[in-house]
Each structure stands twice: as structure tokens, then as C-alpha cells.
Amino acid sequence: MKTKRGFNLRQICGENVIIAEGEENIDFSNIISMNESSAYLWKNIQDKDFSEDELVKLLTEEYEVDEITAKSDVNSLVKSWLNAGIIE
């Protein structure tokens, strides 16, 4: 998987959000809010190829979370990112 070009993490009014930048992403009807851990993951995988296993590893290394919980959370997160159209 890979993050789609033109979607960048920004902090707006203390909130982490993914915004679309560039002419090809001119539709601003969908702003994606990120919590602290999802923003951490995005920062570490933006513009890189990544797998769900790599996301799980990042989570378990950075946060006090067991692998089973991390796998479940990553699976849900990847689904929401795919539905939002910010990864491919």
C-alpha cells in the first residue's frame, strides 16, 4: 500500500487532519481527522510503500499496546483510509 500523492497531514486548531493539496485533489468535501496514533502512523508512512504488518510494528514500538489489539486497530484504520481514498 502507499499513501496517495497530494494528501498531507496538517495541524489545524490543535487537530490533526489530512487535507488534499494540488489541483488533482480539489474536492475539499472530505476532511479526514486523525487521532494522535493515526497521525503518528501517517507521518511514518507518507510517501512510502507500507504493509499492515509495518503499521502494527510501528504501533507496538511507540505505544503500550499488545500485538493483537494493534492488528485489530490497524485493520480498521486501513479500511477507513481506503474508504476515504487517501491510500492505494
N, C-alpha and C positions, 0 to 999 in steps of 0.2 A: 504494500500500500504506500501511498505518498500523499502529502498534503497538496491540494490544488493551488496552482500559482495565483497570486493576487489576493489570497485570504491571509490577513495578518492579525496577530494578537495586539491589542492596544488596551491601555487602561484609561477608562473614561469615568470620571466622577467616582473613582475608587473601585470601579467594577472592571473585571477582565472581560473583554468582548472580542469576538472575531469580526472584523469588518472587511468588506470587499473593496479592493483598490484596483484601479485601472478600468479602461473603457469596456473590456470584455466582461466585467463584473459590475455593471452599472446599476443593477437591480438591488436597491437597499431595503427591500421589504422584509428581509430575514436577517436580523442581527442575532448572533449566537453568543449567549452569555456563558462564561466559563467560571467554575469554582477554582479554588487555589490548586488543587491537584490536577485538574484537567488542563489548566493554564500551564502548569509545570511540564506536563507531558507534551503539550503543543510546542512549547519553547525548545524542547529537546528533540523533536522530530520534524520540525518545519523544514521544508525543502530537502528532506532525506527520505529514502525508502525505509520502511519500518514494518514490523510484524506485530501481531498481538502479543507474542511472547516477549518482544523487546519492551513493549509498554508495561507488561507485568513486571519485568525485571526492574525497570525504572521506578515503578511504584513501590516495590518491596525494598529497594535500596534507599529510597528517600523517606518513606513513611513507615510507621509501625503497623504494618498490615500483613496478614498471612497470605500465602500464595493463592489459596482457594478463593478468598474474598477478592483479591486483586484481579484474578482471572474473570470473575463474575462482573466486577466493576468495569474492567477493560472491554469485555464483550458488549456490555450495554453502551459504553461510551462510543465504541467504534460504530455500532449500529446508529446511534444518534448523529455522529459525524457523517456517515454515509447518507442518511436521510436528509441531512442539511445540505449535502452536496459540497462539503469542504475537503473531502478526501476522495481518492480514487484508487 
